[in-house]
Amino acid sequence: MRSSRSLTQAMALTAVTLSVGACRIDIGGWSGAHCERTVELQHAMADGSTLAVATASGSIRIEGQEVSEARVVATIRGQAPTEEEAREIAEATEIRFEPSDDRLQIKADWPKMGNHRSVSVSYAIVVPRRTSVECSSASGSVEIVNLQGNVRADSASGSVTGSALRAGNVHLSAASGSVRLSDASELGSCELQSCSGGASAEQVQADRVRIGSASGSVRLREVRAREIDLHAASGRVDADQIDCSRLTAESASGSASVEFSPSAPADVTADVHSASGSVTVVAPPGFAGRVEMSTTSGSIDCDLPLQVQGRMDPRHISGSVGQGTGSLTLHATSGSVRVR
């Protein structure tokens, strides 16, 4: 009964407007010609619903606003050896909504195409602010702005960015492109991953933060969380003004630098490692606890009032600061190690 009523309401409240622009034909390149048209659609959407959208080729931008419906502008681009075929492909591609309970999916249906023929669909979407999002692009950028809910955004080839996100779990990933999150708060789990590109977060507050890059640098600024986990396989790790209870930072090929903010707890636990580069940590004010510093090839320098335990070693120092329960463990395979 509920599904039937929801479907009836959805059909009644759905508004679809097709705006077909003139084809823009470019001669040259393997495709020969392309033709674009724009499709505009609207569909009622309640607060707390989930929007799902994917495209094989094209960009996606989703923004939360004070509205009660999903507003979609889809740009369809057909490519073919001839002007007529490009127009046919663009006009035969259809965009539609597929609603089910509290989930609204946007789908594209396109005709069968042979060699040297293709279609791409880019989306500009406005949704209610309290919306969760699941979106992906196989070839194109993804941008999510001003939402309150869970966000999962992926791109196989393109950048992924999020900003002004609140009260949900956030997962952003890119196989070939950068990943960036800014101005996000009240998050549960926050995960940013890039296989080939940098990953960065700025002004983020969450329960847990995990950021990694297989080929690129990892950068944080003004991030607050209970736990922070940073990994760069080929690039630097830079964390500035960090507030957390537990931190792990590791770079396989690059330096690792962490500066805790004045508000960070004095009993923080931090493990910072670099296989090929220096390690530098600026401890929270009033830090007290165990300190262990080691390097295979490099110098060791500690500005804290460290009480050394055991024999002095130019490559390894172990001691304590005060009577606290904090812990700083720093190791560099090839590089200097310093605590300030």
C-alpha positions as CSV (number, residue, x, y, z in Angstrom):
1,M,0.0,0.0,0.0
2,R,2.8,2.4,1.0
3,S,4.8,1.7,-2.2
4,S,1.7,2.1,-4.4
5,R,0.8,5.4,-2.7
6,S,4.4,6.7,-2.9
7,L,4.6,5.9,-6.6
8,T,1.3,7.6,-7.3
9,Q,2.4,10.7,-5.5
10,A,5.7,10.7,-7.3
11,M,4.0,10.4,-10.7
12,A,1.7,13.2,-9.8
13,L,4.5,15.5,-8.6
14,T,7.0,14.8,-11.3
15,A,7.5,17.6,-13.8
16,V,9.7,17.0,-16.9
17,T,10.7,19.8,-19.3
18,L,12.9,19.0,-22.3
19,S,14.9,21.9,-23.6
20,V,16.6,20.9,-26.9
21,G,19.3,23.3,-28.1
22,A,20.7,23.5,-31.5
23,C,23.5,21.1,-32.4
24,R,27.0,22.5,-32.2
25,I,29.0,20.7,-34.9
26,D,32.7,20.5,-34.9
27,I,34.4,18.8,-37.8
28,G,37.8,17.2,-37.0
29,G,39.1,14.5,-34.8
30,W,38.2,10.8,-34.9
31,S,34.6,11.4,-34.0
32,G,34.0,13.8,-36.9
33,A,31.1,15.7,-35.3
34,H,29.3,16.2,-32.1
35,C,25.8,17.5,-31.1
36,E,24.6,18.7,-27.7
37,R,21.2,19.1,-26.2
38,T,20.0,20.0,-22.7
39,V,17.3,18.1,-20.7
40,E,15.7,19.7,-17.6
41,L,13.7,17.6,-15.2
42,Q,12.1,18.0,-11.7
43,H,10.9,15.4,-9.2
44,A,9.4,15.9,-5.7
45,M,11.9,14.8,-3.0
46,A,11.4,14.7,0.8
47,D,14.1,15.7,3.4
48,G,16.3,12.7,4.3
49,S,16.0,10.9,1.0
50,T,18.8,9.5,-1.0
51,L,19.7,10.6,-4.6
52,A,21.7,8.2,-6.8
53,V,23.2,9.1,-10.1
54,A,26.0,7.7,-12.3
55,T,27.5,8.6,-15.7
56,A,29.9,6.7,-17.9
57,S,31.3,9.9,-19.4
58,G,30.6,13.4,-18.0
59,S,30.8,15.5,-14.9
60,I,28.4,15.6,-11.9
61,R,27.6,18.5,-9.6
62,I,25.1,18.2,-6.8
63,E,24.2,21.2,-4.6
64,G,21.9,21.3,-1.6
65,Q,19.4,24.2,-1.4
66,E,16.2,25.1,0.4
67,V,13.9,23.3,-2.1
68,S,11.5,20.4,-2.0
69,E,12.4,18.7,-5.2
70,A,15.3,17.4,-7.3
71,R,16.1,19.7,-10.2
72,V,18.2,18.2,-12.9
73,V,19.9,19.8,-15.9
74,A,21.5,17.1,-18.0
75,T,23.8,18.0,-20.9
76,I,23.8,15.2,-23.5
77,R,26.6,15.1,-26.1
78,G,26.5,12.7,-29.0
79,Q,29.6,12.0,-31.1
80,A,29.7,10.3,-34.4
81,P,31.5,10.4,-37.8
82,T,28.7,12.5,-39.3
83,E,26.6,15.4,-38.2
84,E,23.3,13.5,-38.7
85,E,24.5,10.5,-36.6
86,A,25.7,12.7,-33.8
87,R,22.3,14.5,-33.7
88,E,20.4,11.1,-33.7
89,I,22.5,9.8,-30.8
90,A,21.9,12.9,-28.7
91,E,18.2,13.0,-29.4
92,A,17.7,9.3,-28.8
93,T,19.3,9.5,-25.3
94,E,16.7,9.8,-22.6
95,I,17.0,10.9,-19.0
96,R,14.5,9.6,-16.4
97,F,13.8,9.3,-12.7
98,E,13.4,6.0,-11.0
99,P,11.8,6.5,-7.5
100,S,11.5,3.8,-4.8
101,D,10.5,4.6,-1.2
102,D,13.0,7.2,0.1
103,R,15.4,6.8,-2.8
104,L,15.5,8.6,-6.1
105,Q,17.7,7.4,-8.9
106,I,18.5,9.3,-12.1
107,K,19.1,7.1,-15.1
108,A,20.2,7.6,-18.8
109,D,19.1,5.3,-21.6
110,W,21.0,5.6,-24.9
111,P,20.8,3.8,-28.2
112,K,23.2,1.1,-29.4
113,M,26.3,2.5,-31.0
114,G,29.0,1.2,-33.2
115,N,32.7,2.2,-33.4
116,H,33.6,5.8,-33.3
117,R,30.2,6.7,-31.8
118,S,29.6,7.7,-28.2
119,V,27.5,9.7,-25.8
120,S,28.3,11.6,-22.7
121,V,25.9,13.0,-20.0
122,S,26.9,15.7,-17.6
123,Y,24.6,16.6,-14.7
124,A,24.0,19.8,-12.7
125,I,21.6,18.9,-9.9
126,V,19.9,20.8,-7.0
127,V,18.4,18.8,-4.1
128,P,17.0,19.5,-0.7
129,R,19.8,20.2,1.8
130,R,19.0,17.2,3.9
131,T,19.8,14.6,1.2
132,S,22.2,11.7,1.1
133,V,24.1,11.2,-2.2
134,E,25.5,8.2,-4.1
135,C,27.2,9.3,-7.3
136,S,30.0,8.2,-9.7
137,S,31.5,9.1,-13.0
138,A,33.7,6.8,-15.0
139,S,35.3,9.8,-16.8
140,G,34.6,13.2,-15.4
141,S,34.8,15.4,-12.3
142,V,32.4,15.1,-9.3
143,E,31.5,18.0,-7.0
144,I,29.2,17.8,-3.9
145,V,28.2,21.1,-2.1
146,N,26.1,22.1,0.8
147,L,24.5,18.9,1.9
148,Q,23.5,17.4,5.2
149,G,23.6,13.6,5.0
150,N,25.7,10.6,3.9
151,V,27.9,11.3,0.8
152,R,29.6,8.7,-1.4
153,A,31.2,10.2,-4.5
154,D,33.6,8.4,-6.9
155,S,35.4,9.1,-10.2
156,A,37.5,6.7,-12.2
157,S,39.1,9.6,-14.1
158,G,38.6,13.0,-12.7
159,S,38.7,15.1,-9.5
160,V,36.3,14.6,-6.6
161,T,35.5,17.6,-4.3
162,G,33.2,18.2,-1.4
163,S,32.5,21.3,0.6
164,A,30.0,22.6,3.2
165,L,29.0,19.0,4.2
166,R,27.3,18.3,7.5
167,A,26.1,15.5,9.8
168,G,26.8,12.2,7.9
169,N,29.5,9.8,6.7
170,V,31.6,11.0,3.8
171,H,33.5,8.8,1.3
172,L,35.3,10.5,-1.6
173,S,37.5,8.6,-4.0
174,A,39.3,9.0,-7.3
175,A,41.2,6.4,-9.3
176,S,43.0,9.1,-11.4
177,G,42.5,12.5,-10.0
178,S,42.7,14.6,-6.8
179,V,40.3,14.4,-3.9
180,R,39.5,17.4,-1.7
181,L,37.2,18.0,1.3
182,S,36.7,21.4,2.9
183,D,34.4,23.1,5.5
184,A,32.8,19.8,6.8
185,S,31.6,19.3,10.4
186,E,29.6,16.9,12.6
187,L,30.7,14.0,10.4
188,G,30.9,10.4,11.6
189,S,33.4,8.6,9.3
190,C,35.4,10.6,6.8
191,E,37.4,8.8,4.1
192,L,39.3,10.3,1.2
193,Q,41.2,8.1,-1.2
194,S,43.1,8.7,-4.4
195,C,45.0,6.2,-6.5
196,S,46.8,8.7,-8.6
197,G,46.5,12.3,-7.3
198,G,46.7,14.3,-4.1
199,A,44.2,14.0,-1.2
200,S,43.5,16.9,1.1
201,A,41.2,18.1,3.9
202,E,40.7,21.5,5.4
203,Q,38.5,22.7,8.2
204,V,37.0,19.3,8.9
205,Q,35.5,17.9,12.1
206,A,34.6,14.2,12.3
207,D,34.7,11.3,14.6
208,R,37.2,9.4,12.4
209,V,39.3,10.6,9.5
210,R,41.2,8.4,7.0
211,I,43.0,9.9,4.1
212,G,45.3,8.1,1.6
213,S,47.0,8.4,-1.7
214,A,48.8,5.8,-3.7
215,S,50.6,8.4,-5.9
216,G,50.4,11.9,-4.5
217,S,50.7,13.9,-1.3
218,V,48.3,13.9,1.6
219,R,47.6,17.3,3.2
220,L,45.5,18.4,6.2
221,R,44.8,21.7,7.8
222,E,42.6,22.5,10.8
223,V,41.2,19.0,11.1
224,R,39.6,17.7,14.4
225,A,38.7,14.1,15.0
226,R,39.0,11.4,17.6
227,E,41.2,9.3,15.3
228,I,43.2,10.4,12.2
229,D,44.9,7.9,9.8
230,L,47.1,9.3,7.0
231,H,49.0,7.2,4.4
232,A,50.9,8.3,1.3
233,A,52.6,5.6,-0.8
234,S,54.4,8.1,-3.0
235,G,54.3,11.6,-1.7
236,R,54.5,13.8,1.4
237,V,52.3,13.8,4.4
238,D,51.6,17.3,5.8
239,A,49.2,17.9,8.7
240,D,48.9,21.4,10.2
241,Q,46.7,22.5,13.2
242,I,45.6,19.0,14.0
243,D,43.4,18.1,17.0
244,C,42.9,14.4,17.8
245,S,43.4,11.8,20.5
246,R,45.1,9.3,18.2
247,L,47.1,9.8,15.0
248,T,48.9,7.6,12.5
249,A,50.8,9.2,9.7
250,E,53.0,7.3,7.2
251,S,54.8,8.1,4.0
252,A,56.6,5.4,2.0
253,S,58.3,8.0,-0.3
254,G,58.4,11.5,1.2
255,S,58.6,13.4,4.4
256,A,56.0,13.4,7.2
257,S,55.2,16.5,9.1
258,V,52.6,16.9,11.8
259,E,51.8,20.0,13.9
260,F,49.2,19.7,16.6
261,S,46.9,22.6,17.4
262,P,46.9,24.3,20.9
263,S,43.6,22.6,21.6
264,A,45.0,19.1,21.0
265,P,45.0,16.9,24.2
266,A,48.3,16.7,26.1
267,D,48.0,12.8,26.3
268,V,47.8,12.4,22.5
269,T,49.1,9.1,20.9
270,A,50.9,9.6,17.6
271,D,52.8,7.3,15.4
272,V,54.6,9.1,12.5
273,H,56.8,7.2,10.0
274,S,58.7,7.9,6.8
275,A,60.5,5.3,4.7
276,S,62.3,7.9,2.6
277,G,62.3,11.4,4.1
278,S,62.4,13.4,7.4
279,V,59.9,13.2,10.2
280,T,58.9,16.3,12.2
281,V,56.3,16.6,14.9
282,V,55.2,19.7,16.8
283,A,53.7,18.3,20.0
284,P,50.6,19.8,21.7
285,P,51.3,22.3,24.4
286,G,51.8,20.6,27.7
287,F,52.4,17.2,26.2
288,A,53.4,14.5,28.8
289,G,54.1,10.9,28.1
290,R,56.5,8.5,26.4
291,V,58.7,9.6,23.5
292,E,60.5,7.2,21.1
293,M,62.6,8.5,18.2
294,S,64.7,6.5,15.8
295,T,66.3,6.7,12.4
296,T,68.4,4.3,10.2
297,S,70.2,7.1,8.4
298,G,69.8,10.6,9.8
299,S,69.9,12.8,12.9
300,I,67.6,13.0,15.9
301,D,66.6,16.2,17.6
302,C,64.2,16.7,20.5
303,D,63.3,20.2,21.9
304,L,61.1,18.7,24.7
305,P,62.4,18.3,28.2
306,L,63.0,14.6,27.7
307,Q,64.2,12.4,30.4
308,V,66.2,9.7,28.6
309,Q,65.8,6.1,29.6
310,G,68.8,3.7,29.0
311,R,71.9,4.3,26.9
312,M,72.2,7.3,24.6
313,D,72.3,6.4,21.0
314,P,72.7,8.8,18.0
315,R,70.1,6.7,16.0
316,H,67.6,5.9,18.8
317,I,66.3,7.9,21.8
318,S,63.7,6.7,24.2
319,G,62.4,8.6,27.2
320,S,59.5,10.5,28.8
321,V,58.2,14.0,29.3
322,G,56.5,14.6,32.6
323,Q,54.1,12.0,34.1
324,G,51.4,11.8,31.4
325,T,50.0,8.9,29.4
326,G,50.7,10.4,26.0
327,S,52.9,8.7,23.4
328,L,55.0,10.0,20.5
329,T,56.6,7.4,18.2
330,L,58.7,8.7,15.3
331,H,60.8,6.7,12.9
332,A,62.6,7.5,9.6
333,T,64.4,4.9,7.6
334,S,66.3,7.5,5.6
335,G,66.0,11.0,7.1
336,S,66.2,13.1,10.2
337,V,63.7,13.0,13.1
338,R,62.7,16.0,15.2
339,V,60.2,16.8,17.9
340,R,59.4,20.3,18.9
